[in-house]
Amino acid sequence: MTSVVIIEDNEVMRMTIRSLLRHAGYQVLAEGRDGRAGMELVRQWTPDVVCLDIMLPDISGVEVLCELRKEFRELPVVIVSAYADRATLERLMNCAADAVVVKPFTEGRLVDAIESALRTRGSCSQCQPSGAPE
């Protein structure tokens, strides 16, 4: 069973994502309410994929994404956010977001994005893992 960590500050959205993923057969390992807590959960649980919001109360999802890329270069990360402006999308692509799902979304769209991310396993030329040659 594919395991997921959700990083989302909105409780209703977190519950919605959890419910959709469980219904689709995914195992939700943990849920973080902010970026730093979410990164700790990823370190603790090492999921198969992360669902990540952009607007978080402590640090932005873009910062979380780049930090995750440094530590977990091959970890698929699916962005789930209402913010899909051009500048944000460019920043996400610079740190190799595997997929972007714009809120509101359907279960099918979320599952398709996760499955695509699992197939491609993103990497980031600008976000090298710690100690990796540049």
CNS distance restraints for C-alpha pairs under 8 A (distance, minus, plus):
assign (resid   1 and name CA) (resid  25 and name CA) 7.14 0.50 0.50
assign (resid   1 and name CA) (resid  26 and name CA) 6.04 0.50 0.50
assign (resid   1 and name CA) (resid  27 and name CA) 6.35 0.50 0.50
assign (resid   2 and name CA) (resid  25 and name CA) 7.86 0.50 0.50
assign (resid   2 and name CA) (resid  26 and name CA) 5.26 0.50 0.50
assign (resid   2 and name CA) (resid  27 and name CA) 5.99 0.50 0.50
assign (resid   2 and name CA) (resid  47 and name CA) 7.97 0.50 0.50
assign (resid   2 and name CA) (resid  48 and name CA) 6.03 0.50 0.50
assign (resid   2 and name CA) (resid  49 and name CA) 7.77 0.50 0.50
assign (resid   3 and name CA) (resid  26 and name CA) 5.96 0.50 0.50
assign (resid   3 and name CA) (resid  27 and name CA) 4.62 0.50 0.50
assign (resid   3 and name CA) (resid  28 and name CA) 5.81 0.50 0.50
assign (resid   3 and name CA) (resid  29 and name CA) 6.26 0.50 0.50
assign (resid   3 and name CA) (resid  47 and name CA) 5.13 0.50 0.50
assign (resid   3 and name CA) (resid  48 and name CA) 5.11 0.50 0.50
assign (resid   3 and name CA) (resid  49 and name CA) 6.52 0.50 0.50
assign (resid   4 and name CA) (resid  26 and name CA) 7.03 0.50 0.50
assign (resid   4 and name CA) (resid  27 and name CA) 6.10 0.50 0.50
assign (resid   4 and name CA) (resid  28 and name CA) 4.83 0.50 0.50
assign (resid   4 and name CA) (resid  29 and name CA) 5.78 0.50 0.50
assign (resid   4 and name CA) (resid  30 and name CA) 7.37 0.50 0.50
assign (resid   4 and name CA) (resid  47 and name CA) 5.28 0.50 0.50
assign (resid   4 and name CA) (resid  48 and name CA) 6.02 0.50 0.50
assign (resid   4 and name CA) (resid  49 and name CA) 5.06 0.50 0.50
assign (resid   4 and name CA) (resid  50 and name CA) 5.49 0.50 0.50
assign (resid   4 and name CA) (resid  51 and name CA) 7.14 0.50 0.50
assign (resid   5 and name CA) (resid  28 and name CA) 6.03 0.50 0.50
assign (resid   5 and name CA) (resid  29 and name CA) 5.66 0.50 0.50
assign (resid   5 and name CA) (resid  30 and name CA) 5.09 0.50 0.50
assign (resid   5 and name CA) (resid  31 and name CA) 5.75 0.50 0.50
assign (resid   5 and name CA) (resid  32 and name CA) 7.67 0.50 0.50
assign (resid   5 and name CA) (resid  38 and name CA) 7.75 0.50 0.50
assign (resid   5 and name CA) (resid  41 and name CA) 7.28 0.50 0.50
assign (resid   5 and name CA) (resid  42 and name CA) 6.60 0.50 0.50
assign (resid   5 and name CA) (resid  47 and name CA) 6.17 0.50 0.50
assign (resid   5 and name CA) (resid  49 and name CA) 6.76 0.50 0.50
assign (resid   5 and name CA) (resid  50 and name CA) 4.95 0.50 0.50
assign (resid   5 and name CA) (resid  51 and name CA) 6.36 0.50 0.50
assign (resid   6 and name CA) (resid  14 and name CA) 7.16 0.50 0.50
assign (resid   6 and name CA) (resid  17 and name CA) 7.89 0.50 0.50
assign (resid   6 and name CA) (resid  18 and name CA) 7.77 0.50 0.50
assign (resid   6 and name CA) (resid  28 and name CA) 7.52 0.50 0.50
assign (resid   6 and name CA) (resid  30 and name CA) 6.51 0.50 0.50
assign (resid   6 and name CA) (resid  31 and name CA) 4.69 0.50 0.50
assign (resid   6 and name CA) (resid  32 and name CA) 6.16 0.50 0.50
assign (resid   6 and name CA) (resid  38 and name CA) 7.46 0.50 0.50
assign (resid   6 and name CA) (resid  50 and name CA) 5.91 0.50 0.50
assign (resid   6 and name CA) (resid  51 and name CA) 4.81 0.50 0.50
assign (resid   6 and name CA) (resid  52 and name CA) 6.16 0.50 0.50
assign (resid   7 and name CA) (resid  14 and name CA) 7.89 0.50 0.50
assign (resid   7 and name CA) (resid  31 and name CA) 5.77 0.50 0.50
assign (resid   7 and name CA) (resid  32 and name CA) 4.57 0.50 0.50
assign (resid   7 and name CA) (resid  33 and name CA) 6.00 0.50 0.50
assign (resid   7 and name CA) (resid  34 and name CA) 6.53 0.50 0.50
assign (resid   7 and name CA) (resid  35 and name CA) 6.81 0.50 0.50
assign (resid   7 and name CA) (resid  38 and name CA) 5.33 0.50 0.50
assign (resid   7 and name CA) (resid  50 and name CA) 7.47 0.50 0.50
assign (resid   7 and name CA) (resid  51 and name CA) 6.12 0.50 0.50
assign (resid   7 and name CA) (resid  52 and name CA) 4.82 0.50 0.50
assign (resid   7 and name CA) (resid  53 and name CA) 6.13 0.50 0.50
assign (resid   8 and name CA) (resid  13 and name CA) 7.26 0.50 0.50
assign (resid   8 and name CA) (resid  14 and name CA) 5.82 0.50 0.50
assign (resid   8 and name CA) (resid  31 and name CA) 7.41 0.50 0.50
assign (resid   8 and name CA) (resid  32 and name CA) 6.24 0.50 0.50
assign (resid   8 and name CA) (resid  33 and name CA) 5.32 0.50 0.50
assign (resid   8 and name CA) (resid  34 and name CA) 6.57 0.50 0.50
assign (resid   8 and name CA) (resid  52 and name CA) 6.29 0.50 0.50
assign (resid   8 and name CA) (resid  53 and name CA) 5.20 0.50 0.50
assign (resid   8 and name CA) (resid  56 and name CA) 7.03 0.50 0.50
assign (resid   9 and name CA) (resid  14 and name CA) 7.33 0.50 0.50
assign (resid   9 and name CA) (resid  32 and name CA) 7.31 0.50 0.50
assign (resid   9 and name CA) (resid  33 and name CA) 4.27 0.50 0.50
assign (resid   9 and name CA) (resid  34 and name CA) 5.69 0.50 0.50
assign (resid   9 and name CA) (resid  53 and name CA) 7.68 0.50 0.50
assign (resid   9 and name CA) (resid  55 and name CA) 7.96 0.50 0.50
assign (resid   9 and name CA) (resid  56 and name CA) 5.91 0.50 0.50
assign (resid   9 and name CA) (resid  57 and name CA) 7.12 0.50 0.50
assign (resid  10 and name CA) (resid  14 and name CA) 6.09 0.50 0.50
assign (resid  10 and name CA) (resid  33 and name CA) 7.41 0.50 0.50
assign (resid  11 and name CA) (resid  15 and name CA) 6.13 0.50 0.50
assign (resid  11 and name CA) (resid  33 and name CA) 7.97 0.50 0.50
assign (resid  12 and name CA) (resid  16 and name CA) 6.13 0.50 0.50
assign (resid  13 and name CA) (resid  17 and name CA) 6.08 0.50 0.50
assign (resid  14 and name CA) (resid  18 and name CA) 6.04 0.50 0.50
assign (resid  14 and name CA) (resid  31 and name CA) 7.53 0.50 0.50
assign (resid  15 and name CA) (resid  19 and name CA) 6.02 0.50 0.50
assign (resid  16 and name CA) (resid  20 and name CA) 6.13 0.50 0.50
assign (resid  17 and name CA) (resid  21 and name CA) 6.03 0.50 0.50
assign (resid  18 and name CA) (resid  22 and name CA) 6.08 0.50 0.50
assign (resid  18 and name CA) (resid  28 and name CA) 6.57 0.50 0.50
assign (resid  19 and name CA) (resid  23 and name CA) 6.05 0.50 0.50
assign (resid  20 and name CA) (resid  24 and name CA) 6.21 0.50 0.50
assign (resid  20 and name CA) (resid 107 and name CA) 5.79 0.50 0.50
assign (resid  21 and name CA) (resid  25 and name CA) 6.34 0.50 0.50
assign (resid  21 and name CA) (resid  26 and name CA) 5.24 0.50 0.50
assign (resid  21 and name CA) (resid  27 and name CA) 7.40 0.50 0.50
assign (resid  21 and name CA) (resid  28 and name CA) 7.30 0.50 0.50
assign (resid  21 and name CA) (resid 107 and name CA) 7.70 0.50 0.50
assign (resid  21 and name CA) (resid 111 and name CA) 7.53 0.50 0.50
assign (resid  22 and name CA) (resid  26 and name CA) 5.03 0.50 0.50
assign (resid  22 and name CA) (resid  27 and name CA) 6.21 0.50 0.50
assign (resid  22 and name CA) (resid  28 and name CA) 6.95 0.50 0.50
assign (resid  24 and name CA) (resid 107 and name CA) 7.86 0.50 0.50
assign (resid  24 and name CA) (resid 111 and name CA) 7.40 0.50 0.50
assign (resid  29 and name CA) (resid  45 and name CA) 7.02 0.50 0.50
assign (resid  29 and name CA) (resid  47 and name CA) 7.30 0.50 0.50
assign (resid  30 and name CA) (resid  41 and name CA) 6.69 0.50 0.50
assign (resid  30 and name CA) (resid  45 and name CA) 7.79 0.50 0.50
assign (resid  31 and name CA) (resid  38 and name CA) 6.96 0.50 0.50
assign (resid  31 and name CA) (resid  41 and name CA) 7.58 0.50 0.50
assign (resid  32 and name CA) (resid  37 and name CA) 5.46 0.50 0.50
assign (resid  32 and name CA) (resid  38 and name CA) 4.29 0.50 0.50
assign (resid  32 and name CA) (resid  41 and name CA) 6.97 0.50 0.50
assign (resid  33 and name CA) (resid  37 and name CA) 6.76 0.50 0.50
assign (resid  33 and name CA) (resid  38 and name CA) 6.83 0.50 0.50
assign (resid  33 and name CA) (resid  56 and name CA) 7.77 0.50 0.50
assign (resid  34 and name CA) (resid  38 and name CA) 5.98 0.50 0.50
assign (resid  34 and name CA) (resid  56 and name CA) 5.48 0.50 0.50
assign (resid  34 and name CA) (resid  57 and name CA) 5.95 0.50 0.50
assign (resid  34 and name CA) (resid  58 and name CA) 6.17 0.50 0.50
assign (resid  34 and name CA) (resid  59 and name CA) 7.49 0.50 0.50
assign (resid  35 and name CA) (resid  39 and name CA) 6.18 0.50 0.50
assign (resid  35 and name CA) (resid  56 and name CA) 6.27 0.50 0.50
assign (resid  35 and name CA) (resid  57 and name CA) 7.64 0.50 0.50
assign (resid  35 and name CA) (resid  58 and name CA) 6.32 0.50 0.50
assign (resid  35 and name CA) (resid  59 and name CA) 5.70 0.50 0.50
assign (resid  35 and name CA) (resid  60 and name CA) 6.94 0.50 0.50
assign (resid  35 and name CA) (resid  61 and name CA) 6.62 0.50 0.50
assign (resid  35 and name CA) (resid  64 and name CA) 5.96 0.50 0.50
assign (resid  36 and name CA) (resid  40 and name CA) 6.38 0.50 0.50
assign (resid  36 and name CA) (resid  58 and name CA) 7.35 0.50 0.50
assign (resid  36 and name CA) (resid  59 and name CA) 7.36 0.50 0.50
assign (resid  36 and name CA) (resid  64 and name CA) 7.65 0.50 0.50
assign (resid  37 and name CA) (resid  41 and name CA) 6.28 0.50 0.50
assign (resid  38 and name CA) (resid  42 and name CA) 6.30 0.50 0.50
assign (resid  39 and name CA) (resid  43 and name CA) 6.28 0.50 0.50
assign (resid  39 and name CA) (resid  64 and name CA) 7.05 0.50 0.50
assign (resid  39 and name CA) (resid  68 and name CA) 7.17 0.50 0.50
assign (resid  40 and name CA) (resid  44 and name CA) 6.10 0.50 0.50
assign (resid  41 and name CA) (resid  45 and name CA) 5.90 0.50 0.50
assign (resid  41 and name CA) (resid  46 and name CA) 7.85 0.50 0.50
assign (resid  42 and name CA) (resid  46 and name CA) 5.16 0.50 0.50
assign (resid  42 and name CA) (resid  47 and name CA) 6.44 0.50 0.50
assign (resid  42 and name CA) (resid  50 and name CA) 7.88 0.50 0.50
assign (resid  48 and name CA) (resid  75 and name CA) 6.73 0.50 0.50
assign (resid  48 and name CA) (resid  76 and name CA) 7.10 0.50 0.50
assign (resid  48 and name CA) (resid 118 and name CA) 7.79 0.50 0.50
assign (resid  49 and name CA) (resid  75 and name CA) 6.15 0.50 0.50
assign (resid  49 and name CA) (resid  76 and name CA) 4.93 0.50 0.50
assign (resid  49 and name CA) (resid  77 and name CA) 5.83 0.50 0.50
assign (resid  49 and name CA) (resid  78 and name CA) 7.51 0.50 0.50
assign (resid  49 and name CA) (resid 114 and name CA) 7.42 0.50 0.50
assign (resid  49 and name CA) (resid 117 and name CA) 7.95 0.50 0.50
assign (resid  49 and name CA) (resid 118 and name CA) 7.20 0.50 0.50
assign (resid  50 and name CA) (resid  75 and name CA) 7.66 0.50 0.50
assign (resid  50 and name CA) (resid  76 and name CA) 6.43 0.50 0.50
assign (resid  50 and name CA) (resid  77 and name CA) 4.79 0.50 0.50
assign (resid  50 and name CA) (resid  78 and name CA) 6.09 0.50 0.50
assign (resid  51 and name CA) (resid  77 and name CA) 6.05 0.50 0.50
assign (resid  51 and name CA) (resid  78 and name CA) 4.88 0.50 0.50
assign (resid  51 and name CA) (resid  79 and name CA) 5.85 0.50 0.50
assign (resid  51 and name CA) (resid  80 and name CA) 6.36 0.50 0.50
assign (resid  52 and name CA) (resid  61 and name CA) 6.56 0.50 0.50
assign (resid  52 and name CA) (resid  77 and name CA) 6.93 0.50 0.50
assign (resid  52 and name CA) (resid  78 and name CA) 6.10 0.50 0.50
assign (resid  52 and name CA) (resid  79 and name CA) 4.80 0.50 0.50
assign (resid  52 and name CA) (resid  80 and name CA) 5.69 0.50 0.50
assign (resid  52 and name CA) (resid  81 and name CA) 7.80 0.50 0.50
assign (resid  53 and name CA) (resid  61 and name CA) 5.78 0.50 0.50
assign (resid  53 and name CA) (resid  79 and name CA) 5.81 0.50 0.50
assign (resid  53 and name CA) (resid  80 and name CA) 5.06 0.50 0.50
assign (resid  53 and name CA) (resid  81 and name CA) 5.18 0.50 0.50
assign (resid  54 and name CA) (resid  60 and name CA) 5.67 0.50 0.50
assign (resid  54 and name CA) (resid  61 and name CA) 3.90 0.50 0.50
assign (resid  54 and name CA) (resid  62 and name CA) 6.28 0.50 0.50
assign (resid  54 and name CA) (resid  79 and name CA) 7.13 0.50 0.50
assign (resid  54 and name CA) (resid  80 and name CA) 7.38 0.50 0.50
assign (resid  54 and name CA) (resid  81 and name CA) 5.87 0.50 0.50
assign (resid  54 and name CA) (resid  83 and name CA) 7.30 0.50 0.50
assign (resid  55 and name CA) (resid  60 and name CA) 5.67 0.50 0.50
assign (resid  55 and name CA) (resid  61 and name CA) 6.18 0.50 0.50
assign (resid  55 and name CA) (resid  81 and name CA) 7.62 0.50 0.50
assign (resid  56 and name CA) (resid  60 and name CA) 5.47 0.50 0.50
assign (resid  56 and name CA) (resid  61 and name CA) 6.42 0.50 0.50
assign (resid  59 and name CA) (resid  63 and name CA) 6.55 0.50 0.50
assign (resid  59 and name CA) (resid  64 and name CA) 7.20 0.50 0.50
assign (resid  60 and name CA) (resid  64 and name CA) 6.45 0.50 0.50
assign (resid  61 and name CA) (resid  65 and name CA) 5.99 0.50 0.50
assign (resid  62 and name CA) (resid  66 and name CA) 6.32 0.50 0.50
assign (resid  62 and name CA) (resid  91 and name CA) 7.01 0.50 0.50
assign (resid  62 and name CA) (resid  92 and name CA) 6.15 0.50 0.50
assign (resid  62 and name CA) (resid  95 and name CA) 7.72 0.50 0.50
assign (resid  63 and name CA) (resid  67 and name CA) 6.17 0.50 0.50
assign (resid  64 and name CA) (resid  68 and name CA) 6.04 0.50 0.50
assign (resid  65 and name CA) (resid  69 and name CA) 6.14 0.50 0.50
assign (resid  65 and name CA) (resid  77 and name CA) 7.46 0.50 0.50
assign (resid  65 and name CA) (resid  92 and name CA) 7.77 0.50 0.50
assign (resid  65 and name CA) (resid  95 and name CA) 6.65 0.50 0.50
assign (resid  65 and name CA) (resid  97 and name CA) 7.29 0.50 0.50
assign (resid  66 and name CA) (resid  70 and name CA) 6.37 0.50 0.50
assign (resid  66 and name CA) (resid  95 and name CA) 5.46 0.50 0.50
assign (resid  66 and name CA) (resid 127 and name CA) 6.01 0.50 0.50
assign (resid  67 and name CA) (resid  71 and name CA) 6.56 0.50 0.50
assign (resid  67 and name CA) (resid 127 and name CA) 7.72 0.50 0.50
assign (resid  68 and name CA) (resid  72 and name CA) 5.44 0.50 0.50
assign (resid  68 and name CA) (resid  73 and name CA) 7.15 0.50 0.50
assign (resid  68 and name CA) (resid  75 and name CA) 7.85 0.50 0.50
assign (resid  69 and name CA) (resid  73 and name CA) 4.53 0.50 0.50
assign (resid  69 and name CA) (resid  74 and name CA) 7.46 0.50 0.50
assign (resid  69 and name CA) (resid  75 and name CA) 7.44 0.50 0.50
assign (resid  69 and name CA) (resid  95 and name CA) 7.20 0.50 0.50
assign (resid  69 and name CA) (resid  96 and name CA) 7.95 0.50 0.50
assign (resid  69 and name CA) (resid 123 and name CA) 6.95 0.50 0.50
assign (resid  69 and name CA) (resid 124 and name CA) 6.71 0.50 0.50
assign (resid  69 and name CA) (resid 127 and name CA) 5.86 0.50 0.50
assign (resid  69 and name CA) (resid 128 and name CA) 7.06 0.50 0.50
assign (resid  69 and name CA) (resid 129 and name CA) 6.69 0.50 0.50
assign (resid  70 and name CA) (resid 127 and name CA) 5.44 0.50 0.50
assign (resid  70 and name CA) (resid 128 and name CA) 5.13 0.50 0.50
assign (resid  70 and name CA) (resid 129 and name CA) 3.75 0.50 0.50
assign (resid  70 and name CA) (resid 130 and name CA) 5.91 0.50 0.50
assign (resid  71 and name CA) (resid 129 and name CA) 5.24 0.50 0.50
assign (resid  71 and name CA) (resid 130 and name CA) 6.53 0.50 0.50
assign (resid  72 and name CA) (resid 129 and name CA) 7.14 0.50 0.50
assign (resid  73 and name CA) (resid 122 and name CA) 7.27 0.50 0.50
assign (resid  73 and name CA) (resid 123 and name CA) 5.50 0.50 0.50
assign (resid  73 and name CA) (resid 124 and name CA) 7.23 0.50 0.50
assign (resid  73 and name CA) (resid 128 and name CA) 7.56 0.50 0.50
assign (resid  73 and name CA) (resid 129 and name CA) 6.37 0.50 0.50
assign (resid  74 and name CA) (resid 121 and name CA) 5.33 0.50 0.50
assign (resid  74 and name CA) (resid 122 and name CA) 5.73 0.50 0.50
assign (resid  74 and name CA) (resid 123 and name CA) 5.86 0.50 0.50
assign (resid  75 and name CA) (resid 121 and name CA) 6.22 0.50 0.50
assign (resid  75 and name CA) (resid 122 and name CA) 6.86 0.50 0.50
assign (resid  76 and name CA) (resid  97 and name CA) 7.74 0.50 0.50
assign (resid  76 and name CA) (resid  98 and name CA) 6.04 0.50 0.50
assign (resid  76 and name CA) (resid 117 and name CA) 5.42 0.50 0.50
assign (resid  76 and name CA) (resid 118 and name CA) 5.96 0.50 0.50
assign (resid  76 and name CA) (resid 120 and name CA) 7.83 0.50 0.50
assign (resid  76 and name CA) (resid 121 and name CA) 5.07 0.50 0.50
assign (resid  76 and name CA) (resid 122 and name CA) 5.78 0.50 0.50
assign (resid  77 and name CA) (resid  97 and name CA) 5.82 0.50 0.50
assign (resid  77 and name CA) (resid  98 and name CA) 5.56 0.50 0.50
assign (resid  77 and name CA) (resid  99 and name CA) 7.07 0.50 0.50
assign (resid  77 and name CA) (resid 117 and name CA) 6.96 0.50 0.50
assign (resid  77 and name CA) (resid 122 and name CA) 7.64 0.50 0.50
assign (resid  78 and name CA) (resid  97 and name CA) 6.42 0.50 0.50
assign (resid  78 and name CA) (resid  98 and name CA) 5.72 0.50 0.50
assign (resid  78 and name CA) (resid  99 and name CA) 4.86 0.50 0.50
assign (resid  78 and name CA) (resid 100 and name CA) 5.83 0.50 0.50
assign (resid  78 and name CA) (resid 101 and name CA) 7.26 0.50 0.50
assign (resid  78 and name CA) (resid 113 and name CA) 6.89 0.50 0.50
assign (resid  78 and name CA) (resid 114 and name CA) 6.46 0.50 0.50
assign (resid  78 and name CA) (resid 117 and name CA) 6.90 0.50 0.50
assign (resid  79 and name CA) (resid  97 and name CA) 6.84 0.50 0.50
assign (resid  79 and name CA) (resid  98 and name CA) 7.83 0.50 0.50
assign (resid  79 and name CA) (resid  99 and name CA) 6.11 0.50 0.50
assign (resid  79 and name CA) (resid 100 and name CA) 4.62 0.50 0.50
assign (resid  79 and name CA) (resid 101 and name CA) 5.97 0.50 0.50
assign (resid  80 and name CA) (resid 100 and name CA) 6.05 0.50 0.50
assign (resid  80 and name CA) (resid 101 and name CA) 4.79 0.50 0.50
assign (resid  80 and name CA) (resid 102 and name CA) 5.93 0.50 0.50
assign (resid  80 and name CA) (resid 103 and name CA) 6.72 0.50 0.50
assign (resid  81 and name CA) (resid 100 and name CA) 7.59 0.50 0.50
assign (resid  81 and name CA) (resid 101 and name CA) 6.47 0.50 0.50
assign (resid  81 and name CA) (resid 102 and name CA) 5.22 0.50 0.50
assign (resid  81 and name CA) (resid 103 and name CA) 5.54 0.50 0.50
assign (resid  82 and name CA) (resid 102 and name CA) 5.33 0.50 0.50
assign (resid  82 and name CA) (resid 103 and name CA) 4.68 0.50 0.50
assign (resid  82 and name CA) (resid 104 and name CA) 7.24 0.50 0.50
assign (resid  83 and name CA) (resid  88 and name CA) 7.38 0.50 0.50
assign (resid  83 and name CA) (resid 102 and name CA) 7.24 0.50 0.50
assign (resid  84 and name CA) (resid  88 and name CA) 6.30 0.50 0.50
assign (resid  84 and name CA) (resid  89 and name CA) 6.08 0.50 0.50
assign (resid  84 and name CA) (resid 102 and name CA) 6.72 0.50 0.50
assign (resid  85 and name CA) (resid  89 and name CA) 6.24 0.50 0.50
assign (resid  86 and name CA) (resid  90 and name CA) 6.17 0.50 0.50
assign (resid  87 and name CA) (resid  91 and name CA) 6.32 0.50 0.50
assign (resid  88 and name CA) (resid  92 and name CA) 6.18 0.50 0.50
assign (resid  89 and name CA) (resid  93 and name CA) 6.16 0.50 0.50
assign (resid  90 and name CA) (resid  94 and name CA) 6.16 0.50 0.50
assign (resid  91 and name CA) (resid  95 and name CA) 6.66 0.50 0.50
assign (resid  92 and name CA) (resid  96 and name CA) 6.22 0.50 0.50
assign (resid  92 and name CA) (resid  97 and name CA) 5.43 0.50 0.50
assign (resid  93 and name CA) (resid  97 and name CA) 5.48 0.50 0.50
assign (resid  94 and name CA) (resid 124 and name CA) 7.09 0.50 0.50
assign (resid  94 and name CA) (resid 126 and name CA) 6.99 0.50 0.50
assign (resid  95 and name CA) (resid 123 and name CA) 7.80 0.50 0.50
assign (resid  95 and name CA) (resid 124 and name CA) 5.35 0.50 0.50
assign (resid  95 and name CA) (resid 125 and name CA) 7.78 0.50 0.50
assign (resid  95 and name CA) (resid 126 and name CA) 6.64 0.50 0.50
assign (resid  95 and name CA) (resid 127 and name CA) 6.31 0.50 0.50
assign (resid  96 and name CA) (resid 122 and name CA) 5.81 0.50 0.50
assign (resid  96 and name CA) (resid 123 and name CA) 5.75 0.50 0.50
assign (resid  96 and name CA) (resid 124 and name CA) 5.04 0.50 0.50
assign (resid  97 and name CA) (resid 122 and name CA) 6.77 0.50 0.50
assign (resid  98 and name CA) (resid 116 and name CA) 7.78 0.50 0.50
assign (resid  98 and name CA) (resid 117 and name CA) 5.08 0.50 0.50
assign (resid  98 and name CA) (resid 120 and name CA) 7.32 0.50 0.50
assign (resid  98 and name CA) (resid 121 and name CA) 7.01 0.50 0.50
assign (resid  98 and name CA) (resid 122 and name CA) 5.41 0.50 0.50
assign (resid  99 and name CA) (resid 113 and name CA) 5.73 0.50 0.50
assign (resid  99 and name CA) (resid 114 and name CA) 7.51 0.50 0.50
assign (resid  99 and name CA) (resid 116 and name CA) 7.54 0.50 0.50
assign (resid  99 and name CA) (resid 117 and name CA) 6.22 0.50 0.50
assign (resid 100 and name CA) (resid 113 and name CA) 7.29 0.50 0.50
assign (resid 101 and name CA) (resid 105 and name CA) 6.99 0.50 0.50
assign (resid 101 and name CA) (resid 109 and name CA) 7.21 0.50 0.50
assign (resid 101 and name CA) (resid 110 and name CA) 6.53 0.50 0.50
assign (resid 101 and name CA) (resid 113 and name CA) 7.04 0.50 0.50
assign (resid 105 and name CA) (resid 109 and name CA) 6.30 0.50 0.50
assign (resid 105 and name CA) (resid 110 and name CA) 6.93 0.50 0.50
assign (resid 106 and name CA) (resid 110 and name CA) 6.40 0.50 0.50
assign (resid 107 and name CA) (resid 111 and name CA) 6.06 0.50 0.50
assign (resid 108 and name CA) (resid 112 and name CA) 5.95 0.50 0.50
assign (resid 109 and name CA) (resid 113 and name CA) 6.17 0.50 0.50
assign (resid 110 and name CA) (resid 114 and name CA) 6.27 0.50 0.50
assign (resid 111 and name CA) (resid 115 and name CA) 6.07 0.50 0.50
assign (resid 112 and name CA) (resid 116 and name CA) 6.05 0.50 0.50
assign (resid 113 and name CA) (resid 117 and name CA) 6.08 0.50 0.50
assign (resid 114 and name CA) (resid 118 and name CA) 6.13 0.50 0.50
assign (resid 115 and name CA) (resid 119 and name CA) 6.31 0.50 0.50
assign (resid 116 and name CA) (resid 120 and name CA) 6.31 0.50 0.50
assign (resid 117 and name CA) (resid 121 and name CA) 5.72 0.50 0.50
assign (resid 117 and name CA) (resid 122 and name CA) 7.16 0.50 0.50
assign (resid 124 and name CA) (resid 128 and name CA) 6.85 0.50 0.50
assign (resid 128 and name CA) (resid 132 and name CA) 6.14 0.50 0.50
assign (resid 128 and name CA) (resid 133 and name CA) 7.76 0.50 0.50
assign (resid 128 and name CA) (resid 134 and name CA) 6.95 0.50 0.50
